[in-house]
Amino acid sequence: MIAIGTMWDLDDTRGALRVEDVYDTDVDDLWRACTDPERLARWIVQVAGDFRVGGMLDATFTSRWTGVMRIEVCEAPHHLVLTQQPGTDEETVIEAWISPEGAQSRLVVEERGLGVGVLHFHAAGWQVHLEDLGRSLGSPVGAHPSGWSASEPAPAWKERWEALLPEYEAVRAG
């Protein structure tokens, strides 16, 4: 299980977070889990669109967040950058790095540009996403076989997020 992620302010209104974990798989498999639409749907997001740098994607996350993302950087199998809600007041940047760690692989995810008052919500959510990734790697059906939608989050995701939220609130307040 991953440790609590980190959160920091970028300025008076926007902040960033970072979560990471190590997985029992190689870099290429972890890259596929983070970029292949069928694999993504097993743990974090239903996504469709133009899968190339500059391409736009429509996404529905297990948390029920729905929106548009643009692929900024895709350097297989180590580096991915996405802009969520590009060109809006809610624009954020998600950046992910994958690196080998012995026979395992490390995934580091940062999201920048979030409102400082909601960092703890997003950090707890990203921790659950990374935990779900670990479960999906060893499962033929994925972490959320009952599914999710824009109106209903994945039930197990929501339950774990609600359990983690007080811990992240305490870290942010501390």
C-alpha positions as CSV (number, residue, x, y, z in Angstrom):
1,M,0.0,0.0,0.0
2,I,1.3,3.4,-0.9
3,A,2.1,6.1,1.7
4,I,0.0,9.2,1.9
5,G,0.7,11.5,-1.1
6,T,2.1,15.0,-0.9
7,M,0.3,18.2,-1.5
8,W,1.7,21.7,-1.9
9,D,0.5,25.2,-2.9
10,L,1.7,26.7,-6.2
11,D,0.3,30.1,-5.4
12,D,-2.6,31.5,-3.4
13,T,-5.3,29.7,-5.4
14,R,-3.7,26.7,-7.1
15,G,-1.9,23.7,-5.8
16,A,-0.4,20.3,-6.8
17,L,-0.2,16.8,-5.5
18,R,2.0,13.8,-6.0
19,V,1.3,10.1,-5.4
20,E,3.4,7.1,-6.3
21,D,3.7,3.3,-5.9
22,V,5.7,0.3,-7.0
23,Y,4.1,-2.5,-8.9
24,D,5.0,-6.2,-9.4
25,T,5.2,-5.8,-13.2
26,D,7.7,-4.6,-15.8
27,V,7.8,-1.1,-17.3
28,D,6.2,-2.1,-20.6
29,D,3.2,-3.7,-18.9
30,L,2.7,-0.8,-16.5
31,W,2.9,1.6,-19.5
32,R,0.2,-0.4,-21.3
33,A,-2.0,-0.3,-18.1
34,C,-1.6,3.5,-18.1
35,T,-2.2,4.1,-21.8
36,D,-4.3,1.4,-23.4
37,P,-8.0,2.2,-23.3
38,E,-9.0,-1.4,-22.5
39,R,-6.5,-1.5,-19.6
40,L,-7.4,1.9,-18.4
41,A,-11.1,0.9,-18.1
42,R,-10.0,-1.9,-15.8
43,W,-8.9,0.6,-13.0
44,I,-9.4,4.3,-13.6
45,V,-11.1,5.7,-16.7
46,Q,-13.3,5.0,-19.7
47,V,-11.7,7.0,-22.5
48,A,-12.2,7.5,-26.2
49,G,-10.8,9.9,-28.8
50,D,-7.6,10.7,-30.7
51,F,-4.8,8.8,-29.1
52,R,-1.8,10.8,-30.3
53,V,0.1,13.8,-29.1
54,G,-2.2,16.8,-29.5
55,G,-5.2,14.5,-29.6
56,M,-8.3,15.1,-27.5
57,L,-9.9,12.4,-25.3
58,D,-13.3,12.2,-23.7
59,A,-13.0,10.6,-20.2
60,T,-15.2,9.3,-17.4
61,F,-13.2,8.4,-14.3
62,T,-14.2,5.9,-11.6
63,S,-14.7,9.0,-9.4
64,R,-17.4,10.1,-11.9
65,W,-15.3,13.1,-13.1
66,T,-16.1,13.6,-16.7
67,G,-14.4,15.9,-19.1
68,V,-11.9,16.4,-21.9
69,M,-8.2,15.8,-21.9
70,R,-5.5,16.6,-24.4
71,I,-2.3,14.5,-24.8
72,E,0.7,16.8,-24.4
73,V,3.6,14.3,-24.2
74,C,3.6,10.5,-24.8
75,E,7.1,9.1,-24.6
76,A,6.7,5.4,-24.3
77,P,7.2,3.7,-21.9
78,H,8.3,6.3,-19.4
79,H,6.5,9.7,-19.6
80,L,3.0,10.9,-20.2
81,V,1.5,14.4,-19.8
82,L,-2.2,15.2,-20.1
83,T,-4.1,18.5,-19.8
84,Q,-7.6,18.2,-18.3
85,Q,-10.2,20.7,-19.4
86,P,-7.7,22.6,-21.6
87,G,-8.4,26.3,-22.0
88,T,-10.8,26.6,-19.1
89,D,-10.6,27.9,-15.6
90,E,-10.5,24.3,-14.4
91,E,-7.5,23.3,-16.5
92,T,-5.0,21.0,-14.7
93,V,-2.0,19.1,-15.8
94,I,-1.5,15.4,-15.0
95,E,2.1,14.1,-15.4
96,A,3.1,10.5,-15.0
97,W,6.6,8.9,-15.0
98,I,7.3,5.1,-15.0
99,S,10.7,3.8,-14.1
100,P,12.2,0.3,-13.4
101,E,12.8,-0.6,-9.8
102,G,14.5,-4.0,-9.9
103,A,12.0,-6.5,-11.2
104,Q,9.2,-4.1,-10.4
105,S,8.2,-0.7,-11.8
106,R,7.5,2.7,-10.1
107,L,4.6,5.0,-11.2
108,V,4.7,8.6,-10.1
109,V,1.7,10.8,-10.8
110,E,1.5,14.6,-10.3
111,E,-1.5,16.8,-10.9
112,R,-0.9,20.5,-10.9
113,G,-3.3,23.4,-11.1
114,L,-6.0,22.2,-8.7
115,G,-7.7,24.6,-6.3
116,V,-5.9,24.8,-3.0
117,G,-9.2,24.1,-1.1
118,V,-9.8,20.8,-2.9
119,L,-6.3,19.3,-3.0
120,H,-7.1,16.8,-0.2
121,F,-10.1,15.5,-2.2
122,H,-8.0,14.9,-5.3
123,A,-5.0,13.5,-3.4
124,A,-7.1,10.9,-1.7
125,G,-8.7,10.1,-5.1
126,W,-5.4,9.6,-6.7
127,Q,-4.2,7.3,-4.0
128,V,-7.3,5.1,-4.5
129,H,-6.6,5.1,-8.3
130,L,-3.1,3.9,-7.8
131,E,-4.3,1.2,-5.3
132,D,-6.9,0.2,-8.0
133,L,-4.2,-0.1,-10.5
134,G,-2.3,-2.6,-8.3
135,R,-5.5,-4.7,-8.0
136,S,-6.2,-4.5,-11.7
137,L,-2.8,-5.8,-12.7
138,G,-3.5,-9.2,-11.2
139,S,-7.2,-9.4,-12.2
140,P,-8.8,-10.5,-15.4
141,V,-11.9,-8.3,-14.7
142,G,-10.2,-5.3,-13.2
143,A,-10.7,-3.3,-10.0
144,H,-14.3,-2.3,-10.7
145,P,-16.2,-5.1,-12.4
146,S,-19.6,-3.5,-11.5
147,G,-18.6,-0.4,-13.5
148,W,-19.2,3.3,-13.0
149,S,-20.7,6.3,-14.8
150,A,-20.7,10.1,-14.9
151,S,-23.5,10.0,-12.4
152,E,-22.3,7.2,-10.1
153,P,-18.7,6.5,-9.0
154,A,-17.4,3.0,-8.8
155,P,-18.7,1.8,-5.4
156,A,-15.4,0.4,-4.1
157,W,-13.6,3.5,-5.3
158,K,-16.0,5.7,-3.4
159,E,-15.8,3.6,-0.2
160,R,-12.0,3.7,-0.1
161,W,-11.9,7.4,-1.0
162,E,-14.3,8.2,1.9
163,A,-12.1,6.2,4.3
164,L,-8.9,8.0,3.2
165,L,-10.3,11.5,3.1
166,P,-10.0,12.3,6.8
167,E,-6.3,11.4,6.7
168,Y,-5.7,13.7,3.7
169,E,-7.8,16.5,5.4
170,A,-5.6,16.2,8.5
171,V,-2.3,16.3,6.4
172,R,-3.6,19.4,4.6
173,A,-4.7,21.1,7.8
174,G,-1.5,20.2,9.6
